[in-house]
Amino acid sequence: MIPRISWRELFPSKFSQIVFVLYVLLFVNQGILVTASQQSDNKYNYNIVTVVLMTELLKLVLSTLLYCREQSPAQLVREIVINRKVLALYFVPAFLYCLYNNLAFVNLSNFDPTTYYLVMQLRVVVTGILFQLIFNKLLSKKQWLSLIILTIGCMLKQIPMNQPQEETTTKSQSLALSLGTVLIFIQIVCSCFAGVYNEYLLKNQGNDVNIFVQNVFMYLDSIICNVALLSVNGSIATAFLYDNLVKVLHYKVLLVMLNNAIVGIVTSLFLKTLNSILKTFASALELILTAVLSLVLFGIPIYLNTILSICTVMYAIYLYSQNPVNNKSDRGGDEEEEQMLQMEKV
């Protein structure tokens, strides 16, 4: 008898199902858009830190508008003052996401989208460990087994199989020890800790704070972190020069920023309604769509190691779906349901 998937435990509401699907589609679209915005030499003709900063500004505007649909701007200011401690706590994930977003551009210039997303799945084990430490909730043997199988699936991608010999050493296939490898592992660590810590703030320290106010906290802190990064690398004076701003206004770059802004809002809804463990599996689902779209749009071939890797990852997702993590916030069920209904109106 084939074990049943615990759909109700995976997705406690219809709204959470919608958020899950949106999260997967938007992240796939982000990798494709960033790759499409590159030049023929896989470099960018625009300042990526400027793009990340302007994206955070766009996220802040969207979060503010979503909050002000129901409340006044004056109430938002009062919320910020009352919950200034939570605002300060958001500097931790904001700084990590700042590094993550900037490294995403760098790493997508070193690896093709399919390889990039496969390697990023190595974060699942790190996420599992951090999840246990921060939420003090032990994962079951089946949950850990699914995480380990998922990691093995990612490693399969790096084993040369039926691709031509000359292609095994190209930037899209190789993960040999290099600066690019170090940077992608730094990005993985940033993603893991930021995601789990952000979930902790949403469900614990900031549990009683409106989710869009928490988004405002995140993006205010993120803007400060990005400005600090521009100051450190000495490019704050040139980031907003006319030539750089014109390049940012190119339609491909604008699509990258808009998609990334929506991703930020959907990610917060994901962590509020679901959890960071399921978030890593949602990211794994991006692999199939990314591989297919990369083949169609950029002519990046799909080899046997990619197929085996994707199949292994999908089995890990199926195994996890039989016994998913349930990590709801401490808030009562009726109040939680009422907030979800409010989100569905947005």
Secondary structure, DSSP 8 states (H G I E B T S, - for coil): ------HHHH-SSHHHHHHHHHHHHHHHHHHHHHHHTS-TTS--SS-HHHHHHHHHHHHHHHHHHHHHTTS-HHHHHHHHHHTHHHHHHTHHHHHHHHHHHHHHHHHHHHS-HHHHHHHHTTHHHHHHHHHHHHH-----HHHHHHHHHHHHHHHHTTS--SS-GGGGGSTTT---SSHHHHHHHHHHHHHHHHHHHHHHIIIIITTTS-HHHHHHHHHHHHHHHHHHHHHHTT-TTTTTSHHHHHHHTSHHHHHHHHHHHHHHHHHHHHHHHS-HHHHHHHHHHHHHHHHHHHHHHH-----HHHHHHHHHHHHHHHHHHTS------SS-HHHHHHHHHHHHT-
